[in-house]
Amino acid sequence: MNRRFTSTALSIGLVALAGCRDYEFLSPAPTLRGITIPLPPPSFADDLLISIDLEGTVPMGFEGPGTQAFVYEKGTQRGYFVFTDTNEYTVYDVILDLDDNCIETWVVAGEGDESTRVDYKAVLLEGEACADPSCSAPDQLGACVCLEKWSAGC
């Protein structure tokens, strides 16, 4: 009888937990493919604020006329957007602080559907890491700026 009571209580507990869970059907998020820097400085480490261009991909189902790609840089509190009719976009002249940045991206389709938001952090790396497609070209000292995706925000 104890065994039956335990399994019944366990079943009720599982049902109660399942009933409290909020399920979300998330739209695909945009991905940032990489960073380009129009005129790399002699050393990225010398400047607190740098200007970058972000290249990204629009998720499937969001491409088409009137689609907008958004970037919000939380550190400098500056927002940017571009219109795109294709599945690729570039946001030019995004200003960020290499020591304190968080780049939030999302896409809004022409009919108003909004993708999920994704956070990226721009980090300073050097050497072989600069060969990654998400990195800028190296500066004269071999340092580059790369994107790291953050799943829980930054």
C-alpha positions as CSV (number, residue, x, y, z in Angstrom):
1,M,0.0,0.0,0.0
2,N,2.9,2.4,0.7
3,R,4.2,1.7,-2.8
4,R,0.9,2.6,-4.4
5,F,0.6,5.8,-2.4
6,T,4.1,6.9,-3.4
7,S,3.6,6.3,-7.1
8,T,0.2,8.2,-7.0
9,A,1.8,11.1,-5.2
10,L,4.6,11.1,-7.7
11,S,2.1,11.2,-10.6
12,I,0.2,14.0,-9.1
13,G,3.4,16.0,-8.5
14,L,4.5,15.5,-12.2
15,V,1.1,16.6,-13.4
16,A,1.2,19.7,-11.2
17,L,4.7,20.5,-12.5
18,A,3.6,20.0,-16.1
19,G,0.6,22.2,-15.6
20,C,2.7,25.2,-14.4
21,R,5.1,25.2,-17.3
22,D,4.7,27.9,-19.9
23,Y,5.5,26.6,-23.4
24,E,6.7,29.0,-26.0
25,F,6.9,28.4,-29.7
26,L,9.8,30.7,-30.7
27,S,10.3,32.0,-34.1
28,P,13.8,31.5,-35.5
29,A,16.3,34.1,-34.5
30,P,18.7,36.0,-36.8
31,T,22.3,35.0,-36.8
32,L,25.2,37.4,-37.1
33,R,27.8,36.0,-39.5
34,G,30.6,38.4,-38.7
35,I,32.2,41.7,-38.1
36,T,33.9,44.0,-40.5
37,I,35.8,47.1,-39.5
38,P,36.0,49.7,-42.2
39,L,39.5,51.0,-41.3
40,P,41.1,48.9,-38.6
41,P,43.1,51.0,-36.2
42,P,46.8,50.1,-35.5
43,S,45.5,48.4,-32.4
44,F,42.0,47.7,-31.2
45,A,43.2,47.8,-27.6
46,D,44.0,51.5,-28.0
47,D,40.4,52.7,-28.5
48,L,37.6,52.4,-26.0
49,L,34.9,52.8,-28.6
50,I,35.1,51.3,-32.0
51,S,32.9,51.4,-35.1
52,I,32.0,48.0,-36.7
53,D,29.8,46.7,-39.5
54,L,27.7,43.7,-38.6
55,E,26.7,41.1,-41.3
56,G,23.7,38.9,-40.6
57,T,21.3,36.4,-42.0
58,V,17.5,36.8,-41.8
59,P,15.8,33.6,-40.5
60,M,13.6,31.5,-42.9
61,G,10.1,32.9,-43.1
62,F,11.1,36.5,-42.4
63,E,12.7,37.4,-45.7
64,G,10.7,39.5,-48.2
65,P,9.7,43.1,-48.9
66,G,9.7,45.4,-45.9
67,T,11.7,43.2,-43.6
68,Q,13.8,45.1,-41.0
69,A,16.9,43.9,-39.2
70,F,17.4,45.5,-35.8
71,V,20.6,45.8,-33.6
72,Y,20.6,47.3,-30.2
73,E,23.9,47.8,-28.4
74,K,23.1,47.8,-24.7
75,G,26.4,49.2,-23.5
76,T,26.2,52.5,-25.5
77,Q,22.4,52.3,-25.6
78,R,22.3,52.9,-29.3
79,G,19.8,51.3,-31.7
80,Y,20.2,50.6,-35.5
81,F,18.1,49.1,-38.2
82,V,18.2,48.4,-41.9
83,F,15.6,47.3,-44.5
84,T,16.3,44.1,-46.4
85,D,14.4,42.2,-49.1
86,T,16.8,39.3,-49.1
87,N,18.0,36.9,-46.5
88,E,21.2,38.9,-45.7
89,Y,21.8,42.3,-44.2
90,T,24.6,44.5,-43.0
91,V,24.3,47.2,-40.3
92,Y,27.0,49.8,-40.8
93,D,28.8,51.9,-38.2
94,V,27.7,50.2,-35.0
95,I,29.6,51.9,-32.1
96,L,30.5,49.7,-29.2
97,D,32.8,49.6,-26.2
98,L,35.1,46.5,-26.3
99,D,35.2,46.3,-22.5
100,D,31.4,46.6,-22.0
101,N,29.1,45.6,-24.8
102,C,26.0,43.4,-25.5
103,I,24.6,43.3,-29.0
104,E,20.9,42.3,-29.3
105,T,19.6,41.4,-32.7
106,W,16.1,40.6,-34.1
107,V,14.2,40.8,-37.3
108,V,10.7,42.1,-38.0
109,A,9.0,40.8,-41.2
110,G,7.1,43.2,-43.5
111,E,3.8,42.0,-42.1
112,G,4.9,42.7,-38.5
113,D,6.0,39.2,-37.3
114,E,9.0,39.5,-34.9
115,S,11.7,36.9,-34.5
116,T,13.2,36.0,-31.2
117,R,16.0,38.2,-29.9
118,V,19.6,37.0,-29.6
119,D,22.4,38.5,-27.7
120,Y,26.1,38.6,-28.8
121,K,29.2,39.9,-27.2
122,A,32.0,41.4,-29.2
123,V,35.4,40.2,-27.7
124,L,39.0,41.0,-28.5
125,L,41.0,37.9,-29.6
126,E,44.3,37.2,-31.4
127,G,46.1,34.6,-33.3
128,E,44.4,31.6,-34.8
129,A,41.0,32.6,-33.4
130,C,40.9,35.4,-36.0
131,A,40.4,32.9,-38.7
132,D,36.8,32.3,-37.6
133,P,34.3,33.8,-40.0
134,S,32.6,35.7,-37.2
135,C,35.8,37.7,-36.6
136,S,37.0,40.9,-38.2
137,A,40.3,41.1,-40.0
138,P,43.3,41.4,-37.7
139,D,44.8,44.7,-36.9
140,Q,48.6,45.4,-37.2
141,L,49.3,43.7,-33.9
142,G,47.3,40.5,-34.9
143,A,44.2,41.2,-32.7
144,C,40.7,40.9,-34.1
145,V,37.1,41.5,-32.8
146,C,34.9,38.4,-32.7
147,L,31.3,37.7,-31.9
148,E,30.3,35.3,-29.1
149,K,26.6,34.2,-28.9
150,W,25.1,34.4,-25.4
151,S,22.2,32.2,-24.8
152,A,21.0,33.8,-21.5
153,G,21.8,37.5,-22.3
154,C,24.9,39.4,-21.5
